[in-house]
């Protein structure tokens, strides 16, 4: 089954596995392990590399309606302490706050989010639109555009509301440098994908 294949691949990376094991201890609302550490682990498995090759950081998204910087900073410090023994960078970000700082950093508006999975919907590439979190004895997976691009090692733009072609192209170029097997589709001419959200549950 496709989702079991994804879970098996993701958990081959020891850092992913430990983060998912410890994530409930943080008690974060709507918390997911997302994006690069999942997509890139699968790239490594498919291309015969070590599961953690080339992964620069591990991202945790959560959604807390307390949008103060002080509250988020406290979580950032807790996450750093909890995972310091892994020897990798684990970053937590409150998705309820993104619209507050995004315009200043990237120069365009970012409509407020209502949940963490909406942030995954706005990732620059479709192959990277993945979230996973532990549930009661299984892993819950969110993949709003499915997993076809992931298994095909294809990086396709996701021209969402906050899409910036130069950011997509820069990110795709860094991925291509680490995984030459990737097929990179250009930002130009990309059409917004039709909504087709999927949440899969799979027992590891």
C-alpha positions, 0 to 999 in steps of 0.5 A: 500500500502506498502509505505504508511504503511512505511510512516505511521509507520515512522511518528508515531515517533514525532522526525521523523515527525518534522525532515522531516517537517524542513528538507527543511529549511536547503536547503541541496542538496540531503538530506534524513533522513535515516537508524536507526531512520526509521528501528528502529521506524518500529521495535517499531511499529511492536513490540508494543513499543513506537515509539521512544524506543531505538533510539540513534540518527537520521541521515541526509545524504546530498551530497555537492561537497564542501568536506572541513571539514569547510563546513560540520562542518557549516552544523553540527552546523546548524542542531544541532541548528535547532533541539535542542528543540527535545531533541534527537541527530540529525546528518548530514553528507556530503556523498561526504566526506565519502571516505576521512575519512572512510579508516582512521576510518575502515581500508578499502577503500571506493569508492567515492559516486556520490549521497546520495542514494549510501550511503544507498546502502552500509548500512551493513544490508538490512532492514536498507536500507531506506531513506525518504525525503519530496517532494511537498505534499508527502514523497519520499522513497528510499528502494533499496532492498525493504521492505520485511526484514523490515516487517519480522523483519529480519536483513540480511547482505548486503555484499557491497564493504565496508562490514565488518563482525565484524561491521555488527555483532556488530550492529546486536547484539545491535539491538537484545538486544533492539528488541529480536523479530529480526531474525539476519542472520549471516555475514558468507556466505552472497552473494552480492544482485542483483541490484534492486533499487526502489524509491517509492513516497507516499503521507502521 
